[in-house]
Amino acid sequence: MATNESVSIFSSASLAVEYVDSLLPENPLQEPFKNAWNYMLNNYTKFQIATWGSLIVHEALYFSFCLPGFLFQFIPYMKKYKIQKDKPETWENQWKCFKVLLFNHFCIQLPLICGTYYFTEYFNIPYDWERMPRWYFLLARCFGCAVIEDTSALFYA
């Protein structure tokens, strides 16, 4: 009985999202993204897209999201929010942290990212634009991954 109820809830939620999606105007960025995606597929191999493309996107997003926090720690007004008040921020400590970060990204995460191509091939995950999941499925998956990652940190910390 619980299985039928959860299926009913998910199908109702899916219908609600489809309805809201039908009310929204057409995304003006969809056509440029589609053209860029198809250009990428025509000019690069799946291996290049899965490894180097994933690495470039990962690094760009990581450092762009970390930049505000990095800058805030050197603003005198923000020092009152510092948790470890007895440890001053220095450029030497930041450089040491940056070197460790680069080591982790390129010596630990890059080999794992290289496995992305083989993962997508093994599970037959498509690269073409037409079979790409809708925005709300991607949003739900990203949210689910964030919840899982953040809650797993509570158990392994």
N, C-alpha and C positions, 0 to 999 in steps of 0.2 A: 504494500500500500504506500509506503514512504517513497518508493522508487517512482510510482506513478505520479505522486504529488510533486516531486522534484522535477520530473520531466514536464509536468504541466506548468510549473513555475517558470522553468527555463524557456518553454515555448511561448508563454505569455510575455515574458521579458523580451524575447526576440521579436515578437510581433510589435510590441510597444516601440522598440528601437527602430524597426523597419518603418513604422508609421511616422515617427519623429523625423527619420531620415528623408522620407518622402516630402515632408513639409519644408525642409531646409532648401535654400537656393543651391544651384549647382556651384560646386567649388571652382573658383576662377583659376586656381593653381593646378587643377588636375591635368589639364592639357600640357602645360610646360613640364610637369613631373613625368607624365607619360612619355613625352618626347625624349626627355633626358634619360629615362629608364631604358627605353628602346635603343637609344644611341649607345648606352653602356653595354647592353646585351649584344649589339652588333659589332662592337669594337674590342671587347675584352672577353676572355674565356670565363667560364663559370668558376674555375679555380682562382683566377685573379680577382674576380668580384668577391668571392667568399672569403679569401684570405686578406688581400691587401685592401679591398674596399671596406671590409669589416674592421680592420685595424685602423684605417684612416678615420672612419666614422667614430669608432670607440675613443680614439685619442682626442679628436676634435670635441666631442661631447663632454668627455671627462674634464679636459682642461678648461673648457668654456663654463662648465658648471662650478668648477673649483675656483675660478678667477675671483668672483666676488668675495668669497671667504678669505682668500689669500690677501686681497687688498684691504679688507676690513680690519685685519689684525694690526695693520700699521697706521690706522686712523686713530688719533688720540681719544676721540669721543667714544669709540667702540671698546676701549680698554676696560671700561667698567663691566662689560659683559664677559670678560675673559674668565675661564674656569680655573686655570692654573696661574694665578696671579704672581706666584713666586718664580715663574720661568719666563724671562723676557724673550721677546721675539728678536732674533738677529738674522742677518743675511747669511751668516755662516751656517746656522742651523737649518735655514731654509734650503741652502744649497745641498747640504747633506741629505736632507729629506727628499729633495728633488732627484738626487742620484739614486737613492734607494727606490724611489717611485719608478724611475726609468728602468732600473734593473728588474723590478717586479713586472712591469708592463711588457718588456721585450724578452725577458728570459723565462718568465713563467706564463704570462697570458698569451703571448704570441704563438708558442707551440700549441696551446689549446685552441686558439683562433684558427690555426692551420687545419685543425681537424673539422672545421665547419663545413668545408667542401665535401668531405667524405660522409659526414652526417647527413647533409642535404641529398647527396646521391643515394645513400643507403635507404633513406626514408622517402625517396622520390618526391622531395619538396620542389615545386616548380619555381622557376625564376621569371616566367613571362608575366606581363602586366595583366592580362585578361584573367588569369587564375589567382591573382593576388587577393588575400582576404580583404573584406570591407573594413573601413576605418574603425568601426565599433568593435569588431572582433580583435583587431590589433590593440586597441585601447584596453579592452578587457584583459587580454593576455599580458600586456605590460603591467597593468595594475596587479594582476594575480602574481606575476613574477616579483614585483616590488614587495608585496605582502609576504610572500614566501621567504624572500631574501632577508627582509628586515626581521621577521619573526624567528628565522633560523639563527640569527645572530644572538638572540636571547638564550638559545639552548647550547650554543657552542662557545660562548664568550667566557 
